């Protein structure tokens, strides 16, 4: 200890500054509060949309006529070879 008194003093001062800081309390997160009430409500929804094909094909028919039936179910994904 007598050989380097300045070094010992510097080391003690440095070690005193190595304390971890006091924990800081975070303020509570603000939230929106709503009072729950019982009520009846109709559960229906309407959506509008535009449907566009991934690819477009011009189709021509040899015979005129009207579409009388669609052989697919709504939401069904078509596979190659399916009857439309």
PyMOL Python script that loads the backbone (N, CA, C, O; Angstrom):
from pymol import cmd

cmd.read_pdbstr("""\
ATOM      1  N   UNK A   1       0.824  -1.188   0.000  1.00  0.00           N
ATOM      2  CA  UNK A   1       0.000   0.000   0.000  1.00  0.00           C
ATOM      3  C   UNK A   1       0.864   1.246   0.000  1.00  0.00           C
ATOM      4  O   UNK A   1       0.444   2.283  -0.514  1.00  0.00           O
ATOM      5  N   UNK A   2       2.057   1.171   0.561  1.00  0.00           N
ATOM      6  CA  UNK A   2       2.902   2.359   0.638  1.00  0.00           C
ATOM      7  C   UNK A   2       3.558   2.668  -0.698  1.00  0.00           C
ATOM      8  O   UNK A   2       4.026   3.789  -0.902  1.00  0.00           O
ATOM      9  N   UNK A   3       3.605   1.720  -1.601  1.00  0.00           N
ATOM     10  CA  UNK A   3       4.311   1.947  -2.851  1.00  0.00           C
ATOM     11  C   UNK A   3       3.525   2.863  -3.792  1.00  0.00           C
ATOM     12  O   UNK A   3       4.129   3.708  -4.454  1.00  0.00           O
ATOM     13  N   UNK A   4       2.196   2.723  -3.873  1.00  0.00           N
ATOM     14  CA  UNK A   4       1.399   3.523  -4.802  1.00  0.00           C
ATOM     15  C   UNK A   4       0.187   4.127  -4.097  1.00  0.00           C
ATOM     16  O   UNK A   4      -0.944   3.731  -4.380  1.00  0.00           O
ATOM     17  N   UNK A   5       0.398   5.079  -3.182  1.00  0.00           N
ATOM     18  CA  UNK A   5      -0.760   5.633  -2.465  1.00  0.00           C
ATOM     19  C   UNK A   5      -1.699   6.389  -3.398  1.00  0.00           C
ATOM     20  O   UNK A   5      -2.913   6.368  -3.196  1.00  0.00           O
ATOM     21  N   UNK A   6      -1.157   7.060  -4.419  1.00  0.00           N
ATOM     22  CA  UNK A   6      -2.023   7.791  -5.358  1.00  0.00           C
ATOM     23  C   UNK A   6      -2.884   6.852  -6.179  1.00  0.00           C
ATOM     24  O   UNK A   6      -4.047   7.142  -6.457  1.00  0.00           O
ATOM     25  N   UNK A   7      -2.304   5.718  -6.568  1.00  0.00           N
ATOM     26  CA  UNK A   7      -3.058   4.739  -7.352  1.00  0.00           C
ATOM     27  C   UNK A   7      -4.188   4.140  -6.524  1.00  0.00           C
ATOM     28  O   UNK A   7      -5.293   3.929  -7.022  1.00  0.00           O
ATOM     29  N   UNK A   8      -3.889   3.865  -5.229  1.00  0.00           N
ATOM     30  CA  UNK A   8      -4.932   3.326  -4.352  1.00  0.00           C
ATOM     31  C   UNK A   8      -6.053   4.338  -4.158  1.00  0.00           C
ATOM     32  O   UNK A   8      -7.227   3.966  -4.157  1.00  0.00           O
ATOM     33  N   UNK A   9      -5.718   5.578  -3.999  1.00  0.00           N
ATOM     34  CA  UNK A   9      -6.735   6.617  -3.813  1.00  0.00           C
ATOM     35  C   UNK A   9      -7.590   6.751  -5.074  1.00  0.00           C
ATOM     36  O   UNK A   9      -8.812   6.876  -4.982  1.00  0.00           O
ATOM     37  N   UNK A  10      -6.957   6.726  -6.253  1.00  0.00           N
ATOM     38  CA  UNK A  10      -7.704   6.828  -7.510  1.00  0.00           C
ATOM     39  C   UNK A  10      -8.631   5.630  -7.695  1.00  0.00           C
ATOM     40  O   UNK A  10      -9.754   5.775  -8.179  1.00  0.00           O
ATOM     41  N   UNK A  11      -8.152   4.437  -7.303  1.00  0.00           N
ATOM     42  CA  UNK A  11      -8.965   3.239  -7.440  1.00  0.00           C
ATOM     43  C   UNK A  11     -10.182   3.296  -6.518  1.00  0.00           C
ATOM     44  O   UNK A  11     -11.278   2.905  -6.918  1.00  0.00           O
ATOM     45  N   UNK A  12      -9.999   3.780  -5.288  1.00  0.00           N
ATOM     46  CA  UNK A  12     -11.112   3.884  -4.337  1.00  0.00           C
ATOM     47  C   UNK A  12     -12.142   4.888  -4.844  1.00  0.00           C
ATOM     48  O   UNK A  12     -13.345   4.641  -4.759  1.00  0.00           O
ATOM     49  N   UNK A  13     -11.673   6.021  -5.373  1.00  0.00           N
ATOM     50  CA  UNK A  13     -12.596   7.048  -5.885  1.00  0.00           C
ATOM     51  C   UNK A  13     -13.360   6.507  -7.100  1.00  0.00           C
ATOM     52  O   UNK A  13     -14.559   6.743  -7.248  1.00  0.00           O
ATOM     53  N   UNK A  14     -12.653   5.786  -7.957  1.00  0.00           N
ATOM     54  CA  UNK A  14     -13.296   5.210  -9.143  1.00  0.00           C
ATOM     55  C   UNK A  14     -14.343   4.186  -8.750  1.00  0.00           C
ATOM     56  O   UNK A  14     -15.431   4.155  -9.326  1.00  0.00           O
ATOM     57  N   UNK A  15     -14.025   3.346  -7.771  1.00  0.00           N
ATOM     58  CA  UNK A  15     -14.964   2.317  -7.336  1.00  0.00           C
ATOM     59  C   UNK A  15     -16.202   2.920  -6.687  1.00  0.00           C
ATOM     60  O   UNK A  15     -17.284   2.337  -6.765  1.00  0.00           O
ATOM     61  N   UNK A  16     -16.062   4.073  -6.049  1.00  0.00           N
ATOM     62  CA  UNK A  16     -17.224   4.726  -5.430  1.00  0.00           C
ATOM     63  C   UNK A  16     -18.199   5.210  -6.503  1.00  0.00           C
ATOM     64  O   UNK A  16     -19.405   5.274  -6.265  1.00  0.00           O
ATOM     65  N   UNK A  17     -17.681   5.549  -7.675  1.00  0.00           N
ATOM     66  CA  UNK A  17     -18.545   6.018  -8.751  1.00  0.00           C
ATOM     67  C   UNK A  17     -19.182   4.893  -9.545  1.00  0.00           C
ATOM     68  O   UNK A  17     -19.939   5.164 -10.477  1.00  0.00           O
ATOM     69  N   UNK A  18     -18.907   3.649  -9.212  1.00  0.00           N
ATOM     70  CA  UNK A  18     -19.426   2.504  -9.967  1.00  0.00           C
ATOM     71  C   UNK A  18     -20.737   1.971  -9.412  1.00  0.00           C
ATOM     72  O   UNK A  18     -21.180   0.898  -9.821  1.00  0.00           O
ATOM     73  N   UNK A  19     -21.348   2.665  -8.523  1.00  0.00           N
ATOM     74  CA  UNK A  19     -22.624   2.208  -7.986  1.00  0.00           C
ATOM     75  C   UNK A  19     -23.695   2.288  -9.071  1.00  0.00           C
ATOM     76  O   UNK A  19     -23.684   3.199  -9.898  1.00  0.00           O
ATOM     77  N   UNK A  20     -24.606   1.340  -9.061  1.00  0.00           N
ATOM     78  CA  UNK A  20     -25.692   1.393 -10.040  1.00  0.00           C
ATOM     79  C   UNK A  20     -26.675   2.488  -9.624  1.00  0.00           C
ATOM     80  O   UNK A  20     -26.907   2.703  -8.435  1.00  0.00           O
ATOM     81  N   UNK A  21     -27.244   3.171 -10.606  1.00  0.00           N
ATOM     82  CA  UNK A  21     -28.171   4.255 -10.284  1.00  0.00           C
ATOM     83  C   UNK A  21     -29.435   3.717  -9.624  1.00  0.00           C
ATOM     84  O   UNK A  21     -29.799   2.552  -9.787  1.00  0.00           O
ATOM     85  N   UNK A  22     -30.083   4.589  -8.882  1.00  0.00           N
ATOM     86  CA  UNK A  22     -31.325   4.202  -8.211  1.00  0.00           C
ATOM     87  C   UNK A  22     -32.373   3.878  -9.274  1.00  0.00           C
ATOM     88  O   UNK A  22     -32.458   4.575 -10.285  1.00  0.00           O
ATOM     89  N   UNK A  23     -33.168   2.836  -9.062  1.00  0.00           N
ATOM     90  CA  UNK A  23     -34.186   2.483 -10.056  1.00  0.00           C
ATOM     91  C   UNK A  23     -35.213   3.605 -10.200  1.00  0.00           C
ATOM     92  O   UNK A  23     -35.675   4.185  -9.217  1.00  0.00           O
ATOM     93  N   UNK A  24     -35.551   3.888 -11.446  1.00  0.00           N
ATOM     94  CA  UNK A  24     -36.521   4.946 -11.732  1.00  0.00           C
ATOM     95  C   UNK A  24     -37.874   4.289 -11.956  1.00  0.00           C
ATOM     96  O   UNK A  24     -37.998   3.369 -12.765  1.00  0.00           O
ATOM     97  N   UNK A  25     -38.882   4.760 -11.244  1.00  0.00           N
ATOM     98  CA  UNK A  25     -40.226   4.212 -11.410  1.00  0.00           C
ATOM     99  C   UNK A  25     -40.855   4.804 -12.654  1.00  0.00           C
ATOM    100  O   UNK A  25     -40.865   6.021 -12.844  1.00  0.00           O
ATOM    101  N   UNK A  26     -41.380   3.928 -13.502  1.00  0.00           N
ATOM    102  CA  UNK A  26     -42.069   4.398 -14.696  1.00  0.00           C
ATOM    103  C   UNK A  26     -43.485   4.810 -14.315  1.00  0.00           C
ATOM    104  O   UNK A  26     -44.121   4.153 -13.492  1.00  0.00           O
ATOM    105  N   UNK A  27     -43.981   5.893 -14.907  1.00  0.00           N
ATOM    106  CA  UNK A  27     -45.366   6.270 -14.614  1.00  0.00           C
ATOM    107  C   UNK A  27     -46.314   5.217 -15.194  1.00  0.00           C
ATOM    108  O   UNK A  27     -45.977   4.571 -16.186  1.00  0.00           O
ATOM    109  N   UNK A  28     -47.477   5.038 -14.599  1.00  0.00           N
ATOM    110  CA  UNK A  28     -48.411   4.038 -15.113  1.00  0.00           C
ATOM    111  C   UNK A  28     -48.848   4.385 -16.537  1.00  0.00           C
ATOM    112  O   UNK A  28     -48.955   5.557 -16.897  1.00  0.00           O
ATOM    113  N   UNK A  29     -49.096   3.366 -17.327  1.00  0.00           N
ATOM    114  CA  UNK A  29     -49.532   3.552 -18.705  1.00  0.00           C
ATOM    115  C   UNK A  29     -50.980   4.024 -18.719  1.00  0.00           C
ATOM    116  O   UNK A  29     -51.836   3.396 -18.095  1.00  0.00           O
ATOM    117  N   UNK A  30     -51.269   5.118 -19.419  1.00  0.00           N
ATOM    118  CA  UNK A  30     -52.655   5.592 -19.459  1.00  0.00           C
ATOM    119  C   UNK A  30     -53.530   4.629 -20.266  1.00  0.00           C
ATOM    120  O   UNK A  30     -53.104   4.112 -21.299  1.00  0.00           O
ATOM    121  N   UNK A  31     -54.739   4.397 -19.796  1.00  0.00           N
ATOM    122  CA  UNK A  31     -55.684   3.516 -20.477  1.00  0.00           C
ATOM    123  C   UNK A  31     -57.035   4.208 -20.584  1.00  0.00           C
ATOM    124  O   UNK A  31     -57.342   5.119 -19.816  1.00  0.00           O
ATOM    125  N   UNK A  32     -57.841   3.761 -21.550  1.00  0.00           N
ATOM    126  CA  UNK A  32     -59.180   4.298 -21.707  1.00  0.00           C
ATOM    127  C   UNK A  32     -60.149   3.336 -21.026  1.00  0.00           C
ATOM    128  O   UNK A  32     -60.116   2.134 -21.293  1.00  0.00           O
ATOM    129  N   UNK A  33     -60.991   3.839 -20.168  1.00  0.00           N
ATOM    130  CA  UNK A  33     -61.926   3.015 -19.412  1.00  0.00           C
ATOM    131  C   UNK A  33     -63.336   3.283 -19.922  1.00  0.00           C
ATOM    132  O   UNK A  33     -63.738   4.435 -20.091  1.00  0.00           O
ATOM    133  N   UNK A  34     -64.085   2.208 -20.166  1.00  0.00           N
ATOM    134  CA  UNK A  34     -65.453   2.331 -20.648  1.00  0.00           C
ATOM    135  C   UNK A  34     -66.344   1.483 -19.755  1.00  0.00           C
ATOM    136  O   UNK A  34     -65.993   0.354 -19.412  1.00  0.00           O
ATOM    137  N   UNK A  35     -67.488   2.023 -19.380  1.00  0.00           N
ATOM    138  CA  UNK A  35     -68.440   1.284 -18.552  1.00  0.00           C
ATOM    139  C   UNK A  35     -69.201   0.295 -19.441  1.00  0.00           C
ATOM    140  O   UNK A  35     -69.678   0.666 -20.513  1.00  0.00           O
ATOM    141  N   UNK A  36     -69.313  -0.948 -19.003  1.00  0.00           N
ATOM    142  CA  UNK A  36     -70.007  -1.984 -19.753  1.00  0.00           C
ATOM    143  C   UNK A  36     -71.492  -1.900 -19.454  1.00  0.00           C
ATOM    144  O   UNK A  36     -71.910  -1.862 -18.297  1.00  0.00           O
ATOM    145  N   UNK A  37     -72.284  -1.872 -20.524  1.00  0.00           N
ATOM    146  CA  UNK A  37     -73.734  -1.811 -20.366  1.00  0.00           C
ATOM    147  C   UNK A  37     -74.370  -2.929 -21.176  1.00  0.00           C
ATOM    148  O   UNK A  37     -73.894  -3.257 -22.263  1.00  0.00           O
ATOM    149  N   UNK A  38     -75.435  -3.513 -20.660  1.00  0.00           N
ATOM    150  CA  UNK A  38     -76.157  -4.555 -21.389  1.00  0.00           C
ATOM    151  C   UNK A  38     -77.126  -3.894 -22.354  1.00  0.00           C
ATOM    152  O   UNK A  38     -77.877  -2.996 -21.974  1.00  0.00           O
ATOM    153  N   UNK A  39     -77.106  -4.344 -23.612  1.00  0.00           N
ATOM    154  CA  UNK A  39     -78.054  -3.832 -24.599  1.00  0.00           C
ATOM    155  C   UNK A  39     -78.151  -4.833 -25.740  1.00  0.00           C
ATOM    156  O   UNK A  39     -77.263  -5.664 -25.938  1.00  0.00           O
ATOM    157  N   UNK A  40     -79.234  -4.739 -26.477  1.00  0.00           N
ATOM    158  CA  UNK A  40     -79.408  -5.627 -27.622  1.00  0.00           C
ATOM    159  C   UNK A  40     -79.004  -4.875 -28.879  1.00  0.00           C
ATOM    160  O   UNK A  40     -79.272  -3.684 -29.039  1.00  0.00           O
ATOM    161  N   UNK A  41     -78.358  -5.604 -29.751  1.00  0.00           N
ATOM    162  CA  UNK A  41     -77.901  -4.984 -30.986  1.00  0.00           C
ATOM    163  C   UNK A  41     -78.000  -6.012 -32.102  1.00  0.00           C
ATOM    164  O   UNK A  41     -77.705  -7.191 -31.910  1.00  0.00           O
ATOM    165  N   UNK A  42     -78.415  -5.551 -33.256  1.00  0.00           N
ATOM    166  CA  UNK A  42     -78.496  -6.455 -34.395  1.00  0.00           C
ATOM    167  C   UNK A  42     -77.092  -6.744 -34.891  1.00  0.00           C
ATOM    168  O   UNK A  42     -76.268  -5.841 -35.039  1.00  0.00           O
ATOM    169  N   UNK A  43     -76.839  -8.001 -35.142  1.00  0.00           N
ATOM    170  CA  UNK A  43     -75.507  -8.365 -35.623  1.00  0.00           C
ATOM    171  C   UNK A  43     -75.554  -8.598 -37.131  1.00  0.00           C
ATOM    172  O   UNK A  43     -75.712  -9.727 -37.598  1.00  0.00           O
ATOM    173  N   UNK A  44     -75.417  -7.536 -37.858  1.00  0.00           N
ATOM    174  CA  UNK A  44     -75.339  -7.655 -39.309  1.00  0.00           C
ATOM    175  C   UNK A  44     -74.281  -6.686 -39.805  1.00  0.00           C
ATOM    176  O   UNK A  44     -74.047  -5.636 -39.207  1.00  0.00           O
ATOM    177  N   UNK A  45     -73.662  -7.049 -40.884  1.00  0.00           N
ATOM    178  CA  UNK A  45     -72.629  -6.195 -41.455  1.00  0.00           C
ATOM    179  C   UNK A  45     -72.752  -6.232 -42.966  1.00  0.00           C
ATOM    180  O   UNK A  45     -73.091  -7.262 -43.548  1.00  0.00           O
ATOM    181  N   UNK A  46     -72.477  -5.111 -43.588  1.00  0.00           N
ATOM    182  CA  UNK A  46     -72.490  -5.025 -45.040  1.00  0.00           C
ATOM    183  C   UNK A  46     -71.142  -4.507 -45.494  1.00  0.00           C
ATOM    184  O   UNK A  46     -70.587  -3.573 -44.915  1.00  0.00           O
ATOM    185  N   UNK A  47     -70.638  -5.115 -46.519  1.00  0.00           N
ATOM    186  CA  UNK A  47     -69.355  -4.709 -47.075  1.00  0.00           C
ATOM    187  C   UNK A  47     -69.512  -4.550 -48.580  1.00  0.00           C
ATOM    188  O   UNK A  47     -70.247  -5.302 -49.219  1.00  0.00           O
ATOM    189  N   UNK A  48     -68.840  -3.600 -49.121  1.00  0.00           N
ATOM    190  CA  UNK A  48     -68.820  -3.469 -50.577  1.00  0.00           C
ATOM    191  C   UNK A  48     -67.407  -3.762 -51.058  1.00  0.00           C
ATOM    192  O   UNK A  48     -66.428  -3.498 -50.360  1.00  0.00           O
ATOM    193  N   UNK A  49     -67.320  -4.311 -52.265  1.00  0.00           N
ATOM    194  CA  UNK A  49     -66.004  -4.665 -52.789  1.00  0.00           C
ATOM    195  C   UNK A  49     -66.038  -4.651 -54.307  1.00  0.00           C
ATOM    196  O   UNK A  49     -67.098  -4.759 -54.924  1.00  0.00           O
ATOM    197  N   UNK A  50     -64.893  -4.520 -54.879  1.00  0.00           N
ATOM    198  CA  UNK A  50     -64.714  -4.663 -56.317  1.00  0.00           C
ATOM    199  C   UNK A  50     -63.845  -5.885 -56.543  1.00  0.00           C
ATOM    200  O   UNK A  50     -62.755  -5.998 -55.983  1.00  0.00           O
ATOM    201  N   UNK A  51     -64.330  -6.789 -57.360  1.00  0.00           N
ATOM    202  CA  UNK A  51     -63.584  -8.014 -57.640  1.00  0.00           C
ATOM    203  C   UNK A  51     -62.923  -7.863 -58.997  1.00  0.00           C
ATOM    204  O   UNK A  51     -63.581  -7.561 -59.993  1.00  0.00           O
ATOM    205  N   UNK A  52     -61.629  -8.074 -59.026  1.00  0.00           N
ATOM    206  CA  UNK A  52     -60.887  -7.990 -60.272  1.00  0.00           C
ATOM    207  C   UNK A  52     -60.102  -9.280 -60.465  1.00  0.00           C
ATOM    208  O   UNK A  52     -59.511  -9.793 -59.515  1.00  0.00           O
ATOM    209  N   UNK A  53     -60.091  -9.810 -61.686  1.00  0.00           N
ATOM    210  CA  UNK A  53     -59.371 -11.061 -61.928  1.00  0.00           C
ATOM    211  C   UNK A  53     -57.867 -10.852 -61.931  1.00  0.00           C
ATOM    212  O   UNK A  53     -57.377  -9.751 -62.182  1.00  0.00           O
ATOM    213  N   UNK A  54     -57.144 -11.928 -61.647  1.00  0.00           N
ATOM    214  CA  UNK A  54     -55.688 -11.862 -61.716  1.00  0.00           C
ATOM    215  C   UNK A  54     -55.241 -11.735 -63.169  1.00  0.00           C
ATOM    216  O   UNK A  54     -54.318 -10.985 -63.484  1.00  0.00           O
ATOM    217  N   UNK A  55     -55.904 -12.474 -64.041  1.00  0.00           N
ATOM    218  CA  UNK A  55     -55.647 -12.354 -65.486  1.00  0.00           C
ATOM    219  C   UNK A  55     -56.983 -12.178 -66.195  1.00  0.00           C
ATOM    220  O   UNK A  55     -58.021 -12.632 -65.712  1.00  0.00           O
ATOM    221  N   UNK A  56     -56.944 -11.525 -67.325  1.00  0.00           N
ATOM    222  CA  UNK A  56     -58.175 -11.261 -68.074  1.00  0.00           C
ATOM    223  C   UNK A  56     -58.102 -12.006 -69.405  1.00  0.00           C
ATOM    224  O   UNK A  56     -57.072 -11.992 -70.080  1.00  0.00           O
ATOM    225  N   UNK A  57     -59.212 -12.658 -69.775  1.00  0.00           N
ATOM    226  CA  UNK A  57     -59.286 -13.417 -71.019  1.00  0.00           C
ATOM    227  C   UNK A  57     -60.537 -12.976 -71.766  1.00  0.00           C
ATOM    228  O   UNK A  57     -61.626 -12.936 -71.193  1.00  0.00           O
ATOM    229  N   UNK A  58     -60.381 -12.649 -73.030  1.00  0.00           N
ATOM    230  CA  UNK A  58     -61.541 -12.341 -73.865  1.00  0.00           C
ATOM    231  C   UNK A  58     -62.122 -13.661 -74.356  1.00  0.00           C
ATOM    232  O   UNK A  58     -61.431 -14.440 -75.012  1.00  0.00           O
ATOM    233  N   UNK A  59     -63.384 -13.912 -74.041  1.00  0.00           N
ATOM    234  CA  UNK A  59     -64.035 -15.164 -74.431  1.00  0.00           C
ATOM    235  C   UNK A  59     -65.056 -14.874 -75.528  1.00  0.00           C
ATOM    236  O   UNK A  59     -65.782 -13.882 -75.460  1.00  0.00           O
ATOM    237  N   UNK A  60     -65.108 -15.717 -76.508  1.00  0.00           N
ATOM    238  CA  UNK A  60     -66.079 -15.596 -77.594  1.00  0.00           C
ATOM    239  C   UNK A  60     -66.807 -16.927 -77.725  1.00  0.00           C
ATOM    240  O   UNK A  60     -66.206 -17.994 -77.607  1.00  0.00           O
ATOM    241  N   UNK A  61     -68.099 -16.845 -77.970  1.00  0.00           N
ATOM    242  CA  UNK A  61     -68.915 -18.051 -78.061  1.00  0.00           C
ATOM    243  C   UNK A  61     -69.526 -18.156 -79.447  1.00  0.00           C
ATOM    244  O   UNK A  61     -69.826 -17.143 -80.080  1.00  0.00           O
ATOM    245  N   UNK A  62     -69.707 -19.372 -79.912  1.00  0.00           N
ATOM    246  CA  UNK A  62     -70.282 -19.601 -81.233  1.00  0.00           C
ATOM    247  C   UNK A  62     -71.804 -19.514 -81.204  1.00  0.00           C
ATOM    248  O   UNK A  62     -72.443 -19.249 -82.222  1.00  0.00           O
ATOM    249  N   UNK A  63     -72.370 -19.738 -80.030  1.00  0.00           N
ATOM    250  CA  UNK A  63     -73.823 -19.747 -79.909  1.00  0.00           C
ATOM    251  C   UNK A  63     -74.227 -18.711 -78.872  1.00  0.00           C
ATOM    252  O   UNK A  63     -73.618 -18.649 -77.804  1.00  0.00           O
ATOM    253  N   UNK A  64     -75.226 -17.905 -79.155  1.00  0.00           N
ATOM    254  CA  UNK A  64     -75.724 -16.921 -78.199  1.00  0.00           C
ATOM    255  C   UNK A  64     -76.578 -17.598 -77.141  1.00  0.00           C
ATOM    256  O   UNK A  64     -77.110 -18.682 -77.377  1.00  0.00           O
ATOM    257  N   UNK A  65     -76.716 -16.974 -75.980  1.00  0.00           N
ATOM    258  CA  UNK A  65     -77.551 -17.554 -74.938  1.00  0.00           C
ATOM    259  C   UNK A  65     -77.357 -16.842 -73.613  1.00  0.00           C
ATOM    260  O   UNK A  65     -76.704 -15.800 -73.551  1.00  0.00           O
ATOM    261  N   UNK A  66     -77.922 -17.404 -72.550  1.00  0.00           N
ATOM    262  CA  UNK A  66     -77.865 -16.826 -71.217  1.00  0.00           C
ATOM    263  C   UNK A  66     -77.274 -17.840 -70.239  1.00  0.00           C
ATOM    264  O   UNK A  66     -77.384 -19.049 -70.444  1.00  0.00           O
ATOM    265  N   UNK A  67     -76.658 -17.347 -69.194  1.00  0.00           N
ATOM    266  CA  UNK A  67     -76.166 -18.217 -68.126  1.00  0.00           C
ATOM    267  C   UNK A  67     -77.359 -18.558 -67.245  1.00  0.00           C
ATOM    268  O   UNK A  67     -78.007 -17.660 -66.708  1.00  0.00           O
ATOM    269  N   UNK A  68     -77.651 -19.830 -67.094  1.00  0.00           N
ATOM    270  CA  UNK A  68     -78.798 -20.251 -66.291  1.00  0.00           C
ATOM    271  C   UNK A  68     -78.398 -20.865 -64.960  1.00  0.00           C
ATOM    272  O   UNK A  68     -79.230 -20.962 -64.058  1.00  0.00           O
ATOM    273  N   UNK A  69     -77.123 -21.288 -64.812  1.00  0.00           N
ATOM    274  CA  UNK A  69     -76.704 -21.937 -63.579  1.00  0.00           C
ATOM    275  C   UNK A  69     -75.200 -21.747 -63.396  1.00  0.00           C
ATOM    276  O   UNK A  69     -74.441 -21.741 -64.364  1.00  0.00           O
ATOM    277  N   UNK A  70     -74.786 -21.593 -62.148  1.00  0.00           N
ATOM    278  CA  UNK A  70     -73.366 -21.512 -61.815  1.00  0.00           C
ATOM    279  C   UNK A  70     -73.063 -22.712 -60.934  1.00  0.00           C
ATOM    280  O   UNK A  70     -73.678 -22.884 -59.881  1.00  0.00           O
ATOM    281  N   UNK A  71     -72.119 -23.541 -61.359  1.00  0.00           N
ATOM    282  CA  UNK A  71     -71.867 -24.820 -60.694  1.00  0.00           C
ATOM    283  C   UNK A  71     -70.876 -24.724 -59.540  1.00  0.00           C
ATOM    284  O   UNK A  71     -70.407 -25.758 -59.064  1.00  0.00           O
ATOM    285  N   UNK A  72     -70.547 -23.545 -59.079  1.00  0.00           N
ATOM    286  CA  UNK A  72     -69.574 -23.401 -57.990  1.00  0.00           C
ATOM    287  C   UNK A  72     -70.238 -22.780 -56.762  1.00  0.00           C
ATOM    288  O   UNK A  72     -71.225 -22.053 -56.875  1.00  0.00           O
ATOM    289  N   UNK A  73     -69.685 -23.075 -55.602  1.00  0.00           N
ATOM    290  CA  UNK A  73     -70.170 -22.540 -54.337  1.00  0.00           C
ATOM    291  C   UNK A  73     -69.338 -21.319 -53.978  1.00  0.00           C
ATOM    292  O   UNK A  73     -68.128 -21.301 -54.202  1.00  0.00           O
ATOM    293  N   UNK A  74     -69.975 -20.308 -53.428  1.00  0.00           N
ATOM    294  CA  UNK A  74     -69.262 -19.095 -53.036  1.00  0.00           C
ATOM    295  C   UNK A  74     -68.168 -19.430 -52.026  1.00  0.00           C
ATOM    296  O   UNK A  74     -68.401 -20.146 -51.051  1.00  0.00           O
ATOM    297  N   UNK A  75     -66.969 -18.899 -52.276  1.00  0.00           N
ATOM    298  CA  UNK A  75     -65.847 -19.122 -51.376  1.00  0.00           C
ATOM    299  C   UNK A  75     -64.987 -20.320 -51.756  1.00  0.00           C
ATOM    300  O   UNK A  75     -63.905 -20.509 -51.200  1.00  0.00           O
ATOM    301  N   UNK A  76     -65.465 -21.137 -52.706  1.00  0.00           N
ATOM    302  CA  UNK A  76     -64.709 -22.320 -53.136  1.00  0.00           C
ATOM    303  C   UNK A  76     -63.590 -21.878 -54.066  1.00  0.00           C
ATOM    304  O   UNK A  76     -63.822 -21.074 -54.969  1.00  0.00           O
ATOM    305  N   UNK A  77     -62.394 -22.383 -53.864  1.00  0.00           N
ATOM    306  CA  UNK A  77     -61.257 -22.045 -54.718  1.00  0.00           C
ATOM    307  C   UNK A  77     -61.253 -22.996 -55.907  1.00  0.00           C
ATOM    308  O   UNK A  77     -61.275 -24.216 -55.743  1.00  0.00           O
ATOM    309  N   UNK A  78     -61.224 -22.427 -57.093  1.00  0.00           N
ATOM    310  CA  UNK A  78     -61.254 -23.237 -58.308  1.00  0.00           C
ATOM    311  C   UNK A  78     -59.903 -23.865 -58.578  1.00  0.00           C
ATOM    312  O   UNK A  78     -58.857 -23.258 -58.346  1.00  0.00           O
ATOM    313  N   UNK A  79     -59.944 -25.085 -59.070  1.00  0.00           N
ATOM    314  CA  UNK A  79     -58.746 -25.800 -59.485  1.00  0.00           C
ATOM    315  C   UNK A  79     -58.809 -25.975 -61.000  1.00  0.00           C
ATOM    316  O   UNK A  79     -59.875 -25.839 -61.599  1.00  0.00           O
ATOM    317  N   UNK A  80     -57.684 -26.272 -61.608  1.00  0.00           N
ATOM    318  CA  UNK A  80     -57.650 -26.490 -63.049  1.00  0.00           C
ATOM    319  C   UNK A  80     -58.536 -27.681 -63.408  1.00  0.00           C
ATOM    320  O   UNK A  80     -58.432 -28.751 -62.807  1.00  0.00           O
ATOM    321  N   UNK A  81     -59.404 -27.482 -64.390  1.00  0.00           N
ATOM    322  CA  UNK A  81     -60.307 -28.539 -64.825  1.00  0.00           C
ATOM    323  C   UNK A  81     -61.680 -28.484 -64.183  1.00  0.00           C
ATOM    324  O   UNK A  81     -62.559 -29.239 -64.598  1.00  0.00           O
ATOM    325  N   UNK A  82     -61.920 -27.616 -63.174  1.00  0.00           N
ATOM    326  CA  UNK A  82     -63.232 -27.503 -62.541  1.00  0.00           C
ATOM    327  C   UNK A  82     -64.241 -26.914 -63.516  1.00  0.00           C
ATOM    328  O   UNK A  82     -63.899 -26.053 -64.328  1.00  0.00           O
ATOM    329  N   UNK A  83     -65.493 -27.382 -63.434  1.00  0.00           N
ATOM    330  CA  UNK A  83     -66.567 -26.838 -64.257  1.00  0.00           C
ATOM    331  C   UNK A  83     -67.054 -25.542 -63.636  1.00  0.00           C
ATOM    332  O   UNK A  83     -67.353 -25.479 -62.444  1.00  0.00           O
ATOM    333  N   UNK A  84     -67.127 -24.513 -64.461  1.00  0.00           N
ATOM    334  CA  UNK A  84     -67.615 -23.224 -63.985  1.00  0.00           C
ATOM    335  C   UNK A  84     -69.015 -23.064 -64.501  1.00  0.00           C
ATOM    336  O   UNK A  84     -69.658 -22.048 -64.237  1.00  0.00           O
TER     337      UNK A  84
END
""", "prot")
cmd.dss("prot")
cmd.show_as("cartoon", "prot")
cmd.util.cbc("prot")
cmd.orient("prot")
